[in-house]
Amino acid sequence: MTNEAKIKSILDTLNEVNEELLALPDDMLLSIDPRDNESISTRSAFMQEYNVQLEDFSAGITRITTLLKNFFDVDPEQEDEESNIGEKQHRDRIVQELDRNESHSLDESFTFKRPYGFVLNDRAYKGLKTWKNLYLHVLNYLYESDPSRFVTVTQDKTWISRRDNPAFSANPSELRVAAPIPGDLYAEINLSANSMVKNIKKLLTSYGIPLTAMKVYLREDRDAAAKSDDSSN
């Protein structure tokens, strides 16, 4: 394995581990028995401490991956990505490839699942590896669709949590793990897949876009289909 290949492998592993850890609280919530007070108390205390440690870990992961990407000039998250920008034939080709596998609606749970692509109105993406990139692509698309609405919508007070944590801000220091987005803004990306999808649904509704306009394709469906094709040959 070359030095570049090793770095790419490390980056992929760090991103995958981080998203798995972010998904764990969602999974644990499903296993809590609401009639078992002891279970609620024990798991609640664990999750509070877990979230504190995870926030520090995710911030560290972001700093490390940024350092590696910049120093080695590699970004495995984007090297396989492909999208169409206003080219209908290109979009149709990507959609045709994506539709070889099952599509998923935004109403599903994506805990411990990995994205491969998505279709939203006239835009199609494939080759995705992380929910973070899927989320950022959707934000970019919505900004391009209507920049002024995007800035207005994302600055609404409903995007501030009960703990006063904003989902979007012009000041990255206000976010736990910030990623730059259009409009001189930053988005919180220290989120599980389900939390990002929840935000996407809220944004699409704000834009008057039906949730059915977006379909998600998963990497495990693609990999399973590829293995099936290999075994049949």
N, C-alpha and C positions, 0 to 999 in steps of 0.2 A: 504494500500500500504506500503510495507516494505521500509526501508531507502534506500536500494540498488535500488529498483524499482523507487523510487522518483528521485534518482540521474540519473538513465538511462533516465527517462522521461524528466528531465531538459536538459540533454545533447542532446537528440533528438530534443527538441524544439529549443534550441540555434542553432543547426546546420541547422534546417529547416528554421528558421527565417533569418539566415545569407544568405543562398542561395536564399531565396525569395528577400531579399534586393539587392543582387548582380544582380538579374535578372531584377529588375525594370528599370534601364537605357535602356536595350535592348528593353523592351516593350514601353517605352516612345519615343524612336527613331522612332518606327513604326507609332506613332500617330502625328508626326510633319508634317505639311503641308509645303512643300518646297516653296510654293508660298506666304506664310504668313510670312513676315519678322518679325512682332511683335511676332508671336508664336515662331519663331526660336530663337529670341533674349531672350525672357522670359524663355523658356525651357533650352536654353544653359546656362544661368546664374544659373538657379536652379540646373542643372546637375553638373556643376562645383563645386558648394558648396556641393551638395549631395555626390559627389565622395570623396571629402576631408573628410567629416564627416564619410562616410562609411568605408574609409580606417582605420581610428582610431577605429571605432566600430569593424570591422572584426579582427583587431589585438588584441583588448581586448577580443573578443569572443574566439580567439585561446588560449590566455593565461589562460582564465577562464576554458575552457574545458580541457586543458592540466593539470591544477591544480586539477580539479575534478577527472579526469581519474587516475592520479597518486596517489592521496590520498585515493580514494575509490576502486582503483584497478578494475575499470569497463570500458568497451568500447563498448557501444551498437552499434556503427558503424560496428564493426567487428564480433559481437557474432553470427549473422545469416548468415555471409558470407560463401560461399563454392565455391571451385574451384578445378580443376583437375591439377595436375602437372605430365604430361607425362603418364597419365592413360587413355587410349582411352575409356574403358568401363565407367569409371567415367564421362568423358567428355560427352559421348553419353547420359548418364542418365540425366545430367544437361541440355543439349541441348533439350532433349525430354520434360523436364518439362518447359523450357523457351518457347518452340515452341507451347505450349498450348495457348499462347497469341500472339498478333501481334508484329512483329519485326519492328524496325525503322532504317532507313539509317542515315548516318552521314550528309546528305544534308538537314535534317529537322531542324526546330527550336525547341529548348527544353526549351524555356522560361516558367517558372512556372511549369515545369514538374520535376518529380523525377525518378531517375534510380532504377531499380531492378536487372538488370543483363546485361551481354554482352557476345558475342562470337567473338573471334579474332583468326583466323586460328585454331590452335590445342588447344587453351585455352578457357575455358568457366567459367564464374563467375555468381553466383546468390546470392541473399540476400543483395545486396548493398542498402545503404540508402542515400548516398550523391554523388554528381558529383565529389567532391574532391577525394573520394576514388576510383571512377571509373578511374579518370585521373591518379592517382598514380599507380593503377594496370596496366594500359596500359604502363606507363613509365617503370615500373619494368619488364614487359614482353619484351619490346623492348631492354632494357639493357641486359636481359638474352639471347636474340636472337643474339646480336652482341655488346658486351661491348665497343669495341674500336670505332665502328661506332657511338654508342650512345653518347659517350663523344665528338667525333668530331662534330657530327650534332648539339648537344645542345649548343656547344660553338661558333657556327657560328654567325656572326654579324647580320644576319637577324632576330635573336631572341631578338634584342634590339629595343625597341619601339622608336618612334619619340621623346618621352620625356626622352630618355636614361634609360628606365626601362627594365632590362633584364628579360627574362622568366626563365632563368636558371643561376645559378652562383655557384662558389665554396665558395663564401662568403655570408652567409645568411643575413648579414646586408645590402646588396645591394638590397634585395627584400622587398616588403611591408609586405607580410605574407609568410614566408618560410616554406617549408616542406622538410625533408631530403629524398633524392632519391639515388639509387645506383651510384657508380662512384665517391663517395665523393663530390656529388653535392647537390644542393637544387633547388626546383622548386617553382615558384610563384603560390600561390593558391588563391590569392585574385581576383578570376576571376568568371565571370558568367558561366553558363552551356554552352552557345553558344561559349564563348571564349575558354573554355577548349576543346570543340569539334573541334573548328577551329585549335587549336594547335595539336590535335590528327591527324587531316587530313594532316596537314603539315608534321608531323613526319612520318606518314605512307608513304606519297609520297617520303620522303627522303630515306626510307628503300626500296622503290620499291614495297610496298605492296598495292594492289588495295583497294580502299575505300570500295568496296563491300565485302571485307574479314571480315569486322566488322559489327555486328548487335547489336543494343541496344534494351533492353526491359525495359518498364516503369512500375513503381510501381502502377500507377493508372489503367493501363490495367489489371494487376494482381488482384488488389483489386476489380475491377468491375466484373471480371470473378468469383472471389470467392463469391461475393454477389449474382451473378446470380445463381451459383450452390446452394447456401444456400436457395434461394427463390424457387428453383425447387424441393427441397427435402421436 
